[in-house]
């Protein structure tokens, strides 16, 4: 099995492709919301954990027992959107939290496998 075991779901091993390097992207995505001035309150560590779980679920639903960077990109906006609070600047931009998250994802991209 390539990668590091992250958890067990219903007796199946769930691994991260690329030896676990995808994990680095989860924190990077959450931190990007905290650093963005459009948000008064960004994604917490707990949100990053939810992102990991969401990416794992996406992989399982795709019939894989490993997480790919695309899984992170797929679930990122929907997983953290409700956890964020727009700042006055963010509200004034006319963009929704979902759109700002898509902009963040476009800027930082999916986690890279090394």
N, C-alpha and C positions, 0 to 999 in steps of 0.2 A: 504494500500500500504506500503510495507516494504521499508525502505530507505528514503533518502532525495531527494527531487525534484531538479534536476540540471537545466533543461530547458524544454521548450515545443517545439516540432517539429510537425508541421501540426496538432496542437491541441491535440497531445498525450503527456502525461506526460512521461518523461524519468528520471528514478531514478537510483540511485546507490545501488546495493545490499549491505547488511551489514551496513546500517545506514551511508553510505557516506565514510567509511574508505578506499574504493578503491582510492579515490581522493589523498590520501597520496602517492600512488605509482606513480602518474603522475609526481610529482616534483622529486621524487627519481630517476626515469628513466632519466629525463632531466639532473639532477645534475651529474649522473654517466658519461654522455658524456662530461661534462665540466671538470670533475676530471681525465678523462682518458688521458694519455700522448700521445696516438695515434692521438688525435684531437688537432689541433691548435685552432679551434673554435668549441665549443660544442653547444648543443641545448639550445635555449633561453627560456625565460618565454613564449614567443609567440609560440614556438614549443610545449611546454607543453600544452598550450591551444588547439593547433591543435591535439595533442594526445588525449585529452579529447573528442574533436569533432569526431575524427576518431573512438574511442572506442564506442561512442554513435551510430555512423552510423553502425558499425559492429553489435551492439546489435539489432538495428532496422531491419537490413537486415536478422538477425537470428530470427526475429519474437518476440523479447523480448522488453519490455519497461524499462529494467534495464541493467546496465553494469556489466559484470563479469570480474574478473581479467584476464581470458583468452582473453577477447576482447582487453585488453591493450597489452598483449603479441602478439596478432595477428597483430596489426597495428603499433606497436612501430618501427620496422626497416624501414618500408616503409614511415612512417610519418616524421621521422626526418633525414633520410639519406641525402637528398638533401640540408639540412640546415647546414651540418657539413663541416669542412675543415680539411683534414688530415694534421698532422704535418709531418716534415721530418722523424721522428721516425716511424710514422704510415705508410708513403709511403715506407719506407725501410723494413717494416715487410713483405711486399708482400701480405698483406691482404687487401681486399676491405673494404670500410666503412660499407657495409652491413654485412660482416663477423664479423667485430669488434663489431657492434651492437648486433649481435646474441650472441657473447661471453659475452657482458655485460648482456644481458637478461638471459643467462644461469647462470651467477654469482649471479645476484641480484634476479632473478625470477620475477614472476608476483606478483602484490600487493596481500597481504593477507587479507582475511575477518576476522574480529575479532568479 
